C-alpha cells in the first residue's frame, strides 16, 4: 500500500511537471560539442493553461534581464522568468499569458493574429506577422503601439509564395535597424538563395532550408535558423548559420554553417522556430509543437 502511495505521488509530480530533462543529442555523440556549436542544456516544456490560454505553438523568443518572452502564432504572448546557472537552465516559470491587442486594447482580429517573429526594441517588442505581412511594435503587455515601415517588396502578400510563408522572423540592432525575412524566397527570387530585408536594403545569402528565426550576433553578423523536411525519409533538419552583412550589398553575402541537426542522424529534435541571445555567444532556441500531441515543445541552450 505504501509503495502504491509513493507511486501516485510520483505520477502526480510527473503530470504537473512544467519543465523536464530532455536530451536532443544522438546517443552516438559523446561530447556536447558538435560542429561549431556546443549544446549546453535542453528541456521539454509542458505548462498548464493560464487565464484560459494554452501554452502551445511557441514560435519565437525574446530575452532581457532574466525575463523570457515567447510568442504563439495564434497571437498569444507569454512571459517567463528564467534562471540559468553554470550553463544550465535551472528554472523556467510561466508568469503571464495574454492575447495580443490593438491600440484600443481589443483582441487582434483572427486574420491579424498570425504572429511569428519577436525581438526587443528598447523596452518594447517588435513582432512580425504572416498572412497580412507587417512588423509592428507592441508593449511587453501585448498592446500594439504602431506599425513599423518595412521594405516595399514585402508589403504586398501577392509577392509571397503563399499567405503562410510571409514574415517568419525579425531581428533588430541599432546599426542595421529592423531586419526581417519571409520563410521562403519571394516569387521573384531563386529558391537557392534567401534575402534579408531592412527598410531600404537587402542582403542575399545561400539557403539551407526555410527561415524560421533571426538573431544578431554583432553589428554586422546575423544568426539564421532554418528548417527543412525530407518527405522521403520523414526526417527534419535544423540548420544554424552565420551570415556576414558587411561588404555584400548587391553580391551574395558570405555565410558560414555552424551546425546541421538531422533527425535521420539520431538528433531528437522538433520544429525549431524561435531564437534569442542570452549573453555573448549563448543562445536559446525553441520548437513549435503545432498543437500536436505527437510533437514536443523543446528549449535548447547552446553556445557558439
C-alpha positions as a Markdown table, in Angstrom:
| # | Residue | x | y | z |
|---|---|---|---|---|
| 1 | Unk | 0.0 | 0.0 | 0.0 |
| 2 | Unk | 2.8 | 2.4 | 0.9 |
| 3 | Unk | 4.6 | 1.7 | -2.4 |
| 4 | Unk | 1.3 | 2.4 | -4.2 |
| 5 | Unk | 1.0 | 5.7 | -2.3 |
| 6 | Unk | 4.5 | 6.8 | -3.4 |
| 7 | Unk | 3.8 | 5.8 | -6.9 |
| 8 | Unk | 0.8 | 8.0 | -7.0 |
| 9 | Unk | 2.9 | 10.9 | -5.7 |
| 10 | Unk | 5.5 | 10.3 | -8.5 |
| 11 | Unk | 2.8 | 10.1 | -11.1 |
| 12 | Unk | 1.2 | 13.3 | -9.9 |
| 13 | Unk | 4.5 | 15.1 | -9.9 |
| 14 | Unk | 5.2 | 13.9 | -13.4 |
| 15 | Unk | 1.8 | 15.1 | -14.6 |
| 16 | Unk | 2.4 | 18.5 | -13.1 |
| 17 | Unk | 5.9 | 18.9 | -14.4 |
| 18 | Unk | 6.4 | 22.2 | -16.2 |
| 19 | Unk | 10.0 | 21.6 | -17.3 |
| 20 | Unk | 11.7 | 18.3 | -17.6 |
| 21 | Unk | 15.1 | 16.9 | -18.8 |
| 22 | Unk | 15.3 | 16.1 | -22.5 |
| 23 | Unk | 18.5 | 15.2 | -24.4 |
| 24 | Unk | 18.4 | 16.2 | -28.1 |
| 25 | Unk | 21.8 | 14.8 | -28.8 |
| 26 | Unk | 22.2 | 11.4 | -30.6 |
| 27 | Unk | 23.3 | 8.6 | -28.4 |
| 28 | Unk | 26.4 | 8.2 | -30.5 |
| 29 | Unk | 27.5 | 11.7 | -29.7 |
| 30 | Unk | 29.6 | 11.5 | -26.6 |
| 31 | Unk | 30.5 | 15.2 | -26.5 |
| 32 | Unk | 28.3 | 18.3 | -26.1 |
| 33 | Unk | 30.5 | 19.9 | -28.9 |
| 34 | Unk | 29.1 | 19.4 | -32.4 |
| 35 | Unk | 30.4 | 21.2 | -35.5 |
| 36 | Unk | 30.7 | 24.8 | -34.4 |
| 37 | Unk | 28.2 | 24.8 | -31.5 |
| 38 | Unk | 28.1 | 23.3 | -28.1 |
| 39 | Unk | 24.8 | 22.0 | -26.7 |
| 40 | Unk | 24.7 | 23.2 | -23.1 |
| 41 | Unk | 21.3 | 22.1 | -22.0 |
| 42 | Unk | 17.9 | 21.1 | -23.4 |
| 43 | Unk | 14.4 | 20.7 | -21.7 |
| 44 | Unk | 10.9 | 19.7 | -22.6 |
| 45 | Unk | 8.1 | 22.1 | -21.6 |
| 46 | Unk | 4.7 | 21.1 | -20.5 |
| 47 | Unk | 2.9 | 24.0 | -18.9 |
| 48 | Unk | -0.7 | 24.1 | -17.7 |
| 49 | Unk | -3.1 | 26.6 | -19.2 |
| 50 | Unk | -3.0 | 30.2 | -17.9 |
| 51 | Unk | -6.0 | 32.5 | -18.0 |
| 52 | Unk | -7.7 | 30.1 | -20.4 |
| 53 | Unk | -4.7 | 30.3 | -22.8 |
| 54 | Unk | -3.0 | 27.1 | -23.8 |
| 55 | Unk | 0.8 | 27.1 | -23.8 |
| 56 | Unk | 1.5 | 25.7 | -27.2 |
| 57 | Unk | 2.8 | 26.5 | -30.7 |
| 58 | Unk | 5.7 | 28.7 | -29.3 |
| 59 | Unk | 7.3 | 30.1 | -32.4 |
| 60 | Unk | 9.5 | 33.0 | -31.2 |
| 61 | Unk | 11.6 | 34.2 | -28.3 |
| 62 | Unk | 12.9 | 37.4 | -26.8 |
| 63 | Unk | 15.1 | 37.7 | -23.7 |
| 64 | Unk | 16.0 | 40.6 | -21.4 |
| 65 | Unk | 17.1 | 40.7 | -17.8 |
| 66 | Unk | 16.2 | 37.2 | -16.9 |
| 67 | Unk | 12.8 | 37.5 | -18.4 |
| 68 | Unk | 11.9 | 35.3 | -21.4 |
| 69 | Unk | 9.1 | 36.3 | -23.7 |
| 70 | Unk | 7.6 | 33.7 | -26.0 |
| 71 | Unk | 5.1 | 34.1 | -28.9 |
| 72 | Unk | 2.5 | 31.8 | -30.3 |
| 73 | Unk | 1.5 | 32.0 | -33.9 |
| 74 | Unk | -2.1 | 32.3 | -32.6 |
| 75 | Unk | -1.4 | 35.7 | -31.2 |
| 76 | Unk | -0.6 | 34.8 | -27.6 |
| 77 | Unk | 2.3 | 36.4 | -25.7 |
| 78 | Unk | 3.9 | 34.5 | -22.7 |
| 79 | Unk | 6.1 | 35.9 | -20.0 |
| 80 | Unk | 8.6 | 33.6 | -18.2 |
| 81 | Unk | 11.2 | 34.1 | -15.6 |
| 82 | Unk | 14.3 | 32.1 | -16.4 |
| 83 | Unk | 17.3 | 31.2 | -14.3 |
| 84 | Unk | 20.5 | 30.0 | -16.0 |
| 85 | Unk | 23.3 | 28.8 | -13.8 |
| 86 | Unk | 26.6 | 27.0 | -14.7 |
| 87 | Unk | 25.5 | 27.0 | -18.4 |
| 88 | Unk | 22.3 | 25.1 | -17.5 |
| 89 | Unk | 18.6 | 26.0 | -17.5 |
| 90 | Unk | 18.0 | 26.0 | -13.7 |
| 91 | Unk | 14.3 | 27.1 | -13.8 |
| 92 | Unk | 11.7 | 28.4 | -16.2 |
| 93 | Unk | 8.5 | 29.7 | -14.7 |
| 94 | Unk | 5.4 | 31.0 | -16.5 |
| 95 | Unk | 4.2 | 34.3 | -15.0 |
| 96 | Unk | 1.8 | 35.6 | -17.6 |
| 97 | Unk | -0.1 | 34.7 | -20.7 |
| 98 | Unk | -2.1 | 37.3 | -22.7 |
| 99 | Unk | -3.6 | 37.9 | -26.1 |
| 100 | Unk | -2.1 | 40.4 | -28.5 |
| 101 | Unk | -4.3 | 43.5 | -28.6 |
| 102 | Unk | -4.9 | 46.5 | -30.8 |
| 103 | Unk | -4.3 | 50.1 | -29.6 |
| 104 | Unk | -7.9 | 50.2 | -28.3 |
| 105 | Unk | -7.0 | 47.1 | -26.3 |
| 106 | Unk | -9.4 | 44.9 | -28.2 |
| 107 | Unk | -8.0 | 41.5 | -29.2 |
| 108 | Unk | -6.5 | 41.3 | -32.7 |
| 109 | Unk | -8.9 | 40.0 | -35.3 |
| 110 | Unk | -8.4 | 36.4 | -36.4 |
| 111 | Unk | -6.8 | 37.3 | -39.8 |
| 112 | Unk | -4.3 | 39.6 | -38.0 |
| 113 | Unk | -3.1 | 37.1 | -35.4 |
| 114 | Unk | -0.5 | 35.0 | -37.3 |
| 115 | Unk | 2.4 | 36.3 | -35.2 |
| 116 | Unk | 5.8 | 34.7 | -36.0 |
| 117 | Unk | 8.9 | 36.7 | -35.1 |
| 118 | Unk | 9.8 | 38.5 | -31.9 |
| 119 | Unk | 12.6 | 40.8 | -30.7 |
| 120 | Unk | 13.2 | 43.6 | -28.3 |
| 121 | Unk | 13.4 | 47.2 | -29.5 |
| 122 | Unk | 14.4 | 49.2 | -26.4 |
| 123 | Unk | 11.8 | 48.2 | -23.8 |
| 124 | Unk | 9.1 | 47.2 | -26.3 |
| 125 | Unk | 8.7 | 44.2 | -28.6 |
| 126 | Unk | 8.8 | 44.0 | -32.4 |
| 127 | Unk | 6.6 | 41.3 | -33.8 |
| 128 | Unk | 6.5 | 40.1 | -37.4 |
| 129 | Unk | 3.4 | 38.6 | -39.0 |
| 130 | Unk | 2.3 | 36.3 | -41.8 |
| 131 | Unk | -0.9 | 36.4 | -43.9 |
| 132 | Unk | -1.0 | 40.2 | -43.6 |
| 133 | Unk | 2.7 | 40.8 | -43.7 |
| 134 | Unk | 3.9 | 43.6 | -41.4 |
| 135 | Unk | 6.2 | 44.4 | -38.5 |
| 136 | Unk | 4.6 | 46.1 | -35.5 |
| 137 | Unk | 5.8 | 47.5 | -32.2 |
| 138 | Unk | 4.0 | 46.2 | -29.1 |
| 139 | Unk | 4.3 | 46.8 | -25.4 |
| 140 | Unk | 5.6 | 44.0 | -23.2 |
| 141 | Unk | 1.9 | 43.6 | -22.1 |
| 142 | Unk | 0.9 | 42.8 | -25.7 |
| 143 | Unk | -0.7 | 46.0 | -26.7 |
| 144 | Unk | 0.0 | 47.5 | -30.1 |
| 145 | Unk | 1.9 | 50.8 | -30.3 |
| 146 | Unk | 2.4 | 51.3 | -34.0 |
| 147 | Unk | 3.3 | 49.6 | -37.3 |
| 148 | Unk | 6.9 | 49.9 | -38.5 |
| 149 | Unk | 7.9 | 50.6 | -42.1 |
| 150 | Unk | 9.2 | 47.6 | -44.0 |
| 151 | Unk | 10.8 | 47.1 | -47.4 |
| 152 | Unk | 8.5 | 47.9 | -50.3 |
| 153 | Unk | 8.9 | 44.3 | -51.7 |
| 154 | Unk | 7.5 | 42.9 | -48.5 |
| 155 | Unk | 4.3 | 44.9 | -48.3 |
| 156 | Unk | 2.1 | 43.0 | -50.7 |
| 157 | Unk | 1.1 | 39.4 | -49.8 |
| 158 | Unk | 0.9 | 38.7 | -53.5 |
| 159 | Unk | 4.7 | 38.8 | -53.7 |
| 160 | Unk | 5.0 | 35.8 | -51.4 |
| 161 | Unk | 4.7 | 32.1 | -52.3 |
| 162 | Unk | 1.7 | 31.8 | -50.0 |
| 163 | Unk | 0.0 | 33.7 | -47.2 |
| 164 | Unk | 1.6 | 31.2 | -44.7 |
| 165 | Unk | 5.2 | 31.9 | -46.0 |
| 166 | Unk | 5.4 | 35.6 | -45.1 |
| 167 | Unk | 7.4 | 37.4 | -42.4 |
| 168 | Unk | 8.5 | 34.4 | -40.3 |
| 169 | Unk | 11.4 | 36.2 | -38.5 |
| 170 | Unk | 12.5 | 39.6 | -37.3 |
| 171 | Unk | 15.7 | 40.9 | -35.6 |
| 172 | Unk | 16.9 | 44.4 | -34.6 |
| 173 | Unk | 20.1 | 46.3 | -33.7 |
| 174 | Unk | 20.9 | 50.0 | -33.7 |
| 175 | Unk | 23.2 | 49.8 | -36.7 |
| 176 | Unk | 21.1 | 47.8 | -39.1 |
| 177 | Unk | 17.7 | 48.7 | -37.7 |
| 178 | Unk | 14.8 | 46.2 | -38.2 |
| 179 | Unk | 15.7 | 43.3 | -40.4 |
| 180 | Unk | 13.2 | 40.6 | -41.4 |
| 181 | Unk | 12.7 | 37.8 | -43.9 |
| 182 | Unk | 10.0 | 35.6 | -45.5 |
| 183 | Unk | 10.1 | 32.0 | -44.6 |
| 184 | Unk | 10.9 | 31.1 | -48.3 |
| 185 | Unk | 12.1 | 33.5 | -51.0 |
| 186 | Unk | 9.6 | 35.8 | -52.7 |
| 187 | Unk | 8.1 | 34.9 | -56.1 |
| 188 | Unk | 10.7 | 36.9 | -58.0 |
| 189 | Unk | 13.7 | 35.2 | -56.2 |
| 190 | Unk | 15.5 | 31.9 | -56.9 |
| 191 | Unk | 14.9 | 29.2 | -54.3 |
| 192 | Unk | 18.6 | 28.6 | -53.7 |
| 193 | Unk | 19.0 | 32.0 | -52.0 |
| 194 | Unk | 17.3 | 33.8 | -49.2 |
| 195 | Unk | 17.2 | 37.6 | -48.9 |
| 196 | Unk | 17.1 | 39.6 | -45.6 |
| 197 | Unk | 15.3 | 43.0 | -45.7 |
| 198 | Unk | 15.8 | 46.2 | -43.8 |
| 199 | Unk | 13.7 | 49.2 | -44.6 |
| 200 | Unk | 15.8 | 50.2 | -47.6 |
| 201 | Unk | 18.4 | 47.4 | -48.1 |
| 202 | Unk | 18.6 | 43.7 | -48.8 |
| 203 | Unk | 21.2 | 41.0 | -48.2 |
| 204 | Unk | 21.3 | 37.8 | -50.2 |
| 205 | Unk | 22.8 | 34.5 | -49.0 |
| 206 | Unk | 22.7 | 30.8 | -49.8 |
| 207 | Unk | 19.7 | 28.9 | -48.4 |
| 208 | Unk | 19.9 | 25.8 | -46.3 |
| 209 | Unk | 16.2 | 25.5 | -45.6 |
| 210 | Unk | 13.2 | 27.7 | -44.7 |
| 211 | Unk | 14.0 | 30.6 | -42.4 |
| 212 | Unk | 12.3 | 30.3 | -39.0 |
| 213 | Unk | 14.3 | 32.8 | -36.9 |
| 214 | Unk | 16.9 | 35.6 | -36.9 |
| 215 | Unk | 19.2 | 37.0 | -34.2 |
| 216 | Unk | 22.1 | 39.4 | -34.4 |
| 217 | Unk | 25.5 | 38.1 | -33.2 |
| 218 | Unk | 27.1 | 41.5 | -33.6 |
| 219 | Unk | 26.5 | 44.7 | -35.6 |
| 220 | Unk | 27.3 | 43.1 | -38.9 |
| 221 | Unk | 26.7 | 39.4 | -38.3 |
| 222 | Unk | 23.4 | 37.7 | -38.0 |
| 223 | Unk | 22.4 | 34.1 | -37.0 |
| 224 | Unk | 19.9 | 32.4 | -39.2 |
| 225 | Unk | 17.8 | 29.4 | -38.0 |
| 226 | Unk | 16.5 | 27.3 | -40.9 |
| 227 | Unk | 14.3 | 24.2 | -41.1 |
| 228 | Unk | 13.6 | 21.6 | -43.8 |
| 229 | Unk | 11.7 | 18.4 | -44.1 |
| 230 | Unk | 12.7 | 15.3 | -46.1 |
| 231 | Unk | 9.4 | 13.8 | -47.0 |
| 232 | Unk | 11.0 | 10.8 | -48.5 |
| 233 | Unk | 12.7 | 9.7 | -45.3 |
| 234 | Unk | 10.3 | 11.6 | -42.9 |
| 235 | Unk | 13.1 | 13.4 | -41.1 |
| 236 | Unk | 13.6 | 17.0 | -40.0 |
| 237 | Unk | 16.8 | 19.1 | -40.5 |
| 238 | Unk | 17.6 | 22.2 | -38.5 |
| 239 | Unk | 20.4 | 24.4 | -39.8 |
| 240 | Unk | 22.2 | 27.2 | -37.8 |
| 241 | Unk | 24.2 | 29.6 | -39.8 |
| 242 | Unk | 26.1 | 32.9 | -39.6 |
| 243 | Unk | 25.6 | 35.5 | -42.3 |
| 244 | Unk | 28.1 | 38.3 | -42.7 |
| 245 | Unk | 26.3 | 41.5 | -43.8 |
| 246 | Unk | 29.4 | 43.7 | -44.3 |
| 247 | Unk | 30.6 | 44.2 | -47.8 |
| 248 | Unk | 28.0 | 42.1 | -49.7 |
| 249 | Unk | 25.4 | 44.7 | -50.8 |
| 250 | Unk | 24.3 | 43.5 | -54.3 |
| 251 | Unk | 26.5 | 40.4 | -54.1 |
| 252 | Unk | 25.8 | 37.2 | -52.3 |
| 253 | Unk | 26.8 | 37.6 | -48.6 |
| 254 | Unk | 29.3 | 35.3 | -47.1 |
| 255 | Unk | 27.7 | 32.7 | -44.8 |
| 256 | Unk | 29.0 | 30.0 | -42.5 |
| 257 | Unk | 27.2 | 26.9 | -41.5 |
| 258 | Unk | 27.5 | 26.4 | -37.7 |
| 259 | Unk | 25.6 | 23.2 | -37.3 |
| 260 | Unk | 23.2 | 20.9 | -39.1 |
| 261 | Unk | 21.0 | 18.8 | -36.8 |
| 262 | Unk | 19.3 | 16.0 | -38.7 |
| 263 | Unk | 16.8 | 13.6 | -37.1 |
| 264 | Unk | 18.0 | 10.9 | -39.5 |
| 265 | Unk | 21.3 | 11.0 | -37.7 |
| 266 | Unk | 19.7 | 10.5 | -34.3 |
| 267 | Unk | 19.1 | 14.1 | -33.2 |
| 268 | Unk | 15.9 | 14.1 | -31.0 |
| 269 | Unk | 14.7 | 17.4 | -32.4 |
| 270 | Unk | 11.5 | 19.1 | -33.4 |
| 271 | Unk | 10.2 | 22.1 | -35.3 |
| 272 | Unk | 12.6 | 24.8 | -34.1 |
| 273 | Unk | 11.2 | 28.2 | -34.9 |
| 274 | Unk | 12.4 | 30.6 | -32.1 |
| 275 | Unk | 15.8 | 32.0 | -31.3 |
| 276 | Unk | 17.2 | 34.6 | -28.8 |
| 277 | Unk | 20.5 | 35.7 | -27.5 |
| 278 | Unk | 21.0 | 35.2 | -23.7 |
| 279 | Unk | 24.5 | 36.6 | -23.5 |
| 280 | Unk | 27.6 | 36.7 | -25.6 |
| 281 | Unk | 27.9 | 33.5 | -27.7 |
| 282 | Unk | 25.0 | 31.9 | -25.8 |
| 283 | Unk | 21.5 | 31.4 | -27.3 |
| 284 | Unk | 18.2 | 29.8 | -26.7 |
| 285 | Unk | 16.0 | 28.2 | -29.4 |
| 286 | Unk | 12.5 | 26.8 | -29.0 |
| 287 | Unk | 10.4 | 24.4 | -31.0 |
| 288 | Unk | 6.8 | 24.9 | -32.2 |
| 289 | Unk | 4.7 | 21.8 | -31.4 |
| 290 | Unk | 2.0 | 22.8 | -33.9 |
| 291 | Unk | -0.5 | 22.0 | -31.1 |
| 292 | Unk | 0.1 | 18.3 | -32.0 |
| 293 | Unk | 0.4 | 15.7 | -29.2 |
| 294 | Unk | 2.9 | 13.8 | -31.3 |
| 295 | Unk | 5.3 | 16.8 | -31.2 |
| 296 | Unk | 7.2 | 18.5 | -28.3 |
| 297 | Unk | 8.0 | 22.0 | -27.1 |
| 298 | Unk | 11.7 | 21.9 | -26.6 |
| 299 | Unk | 14.0 | 24.6 | -25.4 |
| 300 | Unk | 17.7 | 24.3 | -26.1 |
| 301 | Unk | 20.6 | 26.4 | -24.7 |
| 302 | Unk | 23.7 | 26.4 | -26.9 |
| 303 | Unk | 26.9 | 28.2 | -27.4 |
| 304 | Unk | 28.9 | 29.2 | -30.5 |
